[in-house]
Amino acid sequence: MPDCKFRGKIDDYLLDRLKGKEKEKFEKHFFTCPYCSEELILRNKIFETIKEKGREIFNDVIIQTHLQPKVSLLSKFAYTLRAKKWAYAFLLLFVLVLTGSIYISYKLTHSPFLPPSEKILRGKTLSLISPQGEIQAPPSIFTWERSDNSAQYIFSIYDEKGNLLWEAKTSKNKIKLPDRVKTLLKRGNFYFWEVKAISHQGSIITQSRRAIFKF
């Protein structure tokens, strides 16, 4: 996963420690950075697991805090064994989630489906507006900034394996996804899209980087 200065703020955001402009700045970055987006989703699942199963996981600790001061040495030893068992279980859960995060990050950064290289995208690129990041429902409309001197735009959308799902041309800086294509989008999967601006002669004037979204 690429080094990102915002990664250190993910836990503070989930714990509502970011306020005002600092929170707005993080949210703006979160919806445009696939790496922070994925990391936030995974860490949020860990927090939710602790909230939902915390009492069950740490039940022995809770019981221990309410025991009478006089506890036999045997009881203390038995409690230590039980506590370690839950500690190992929680550690295993954390390792599994962390491994999943590393695996997904590896897929994003090592799959053949990568954003165009810096060499190809020298100079001004098209800015994609929406959708980006995690959304609530399958998207219907895709929008991007308008490019000067372009006759048409070529819109392309891919699945997480890099397979082209649909491609179309339009003279507007937005396009509606046909229902037959929307049915191909599955909840929980990543999808990517990009736009190329072409001239009246059919040559590419400029293009966007590939944006990522998930619902």
Secondary structure by P-SEA (a helix, b strand, c coil): ccccccccaaaaaaaccccaaaaaaaaaaaaacaaaaaaaaaaaaaaaaaaacccccaaaaaaaaaccccccaaaaaaaaaaaaaaaaaaaaaaaaaaaaaaaaaaaaaccccccccccccccbbbbbccccccccccccbbbbbbbccccbbbbbbbcccccccccccccccbbbbcaaaaaaccccbbbbbbbbbbccccccccccccccccc
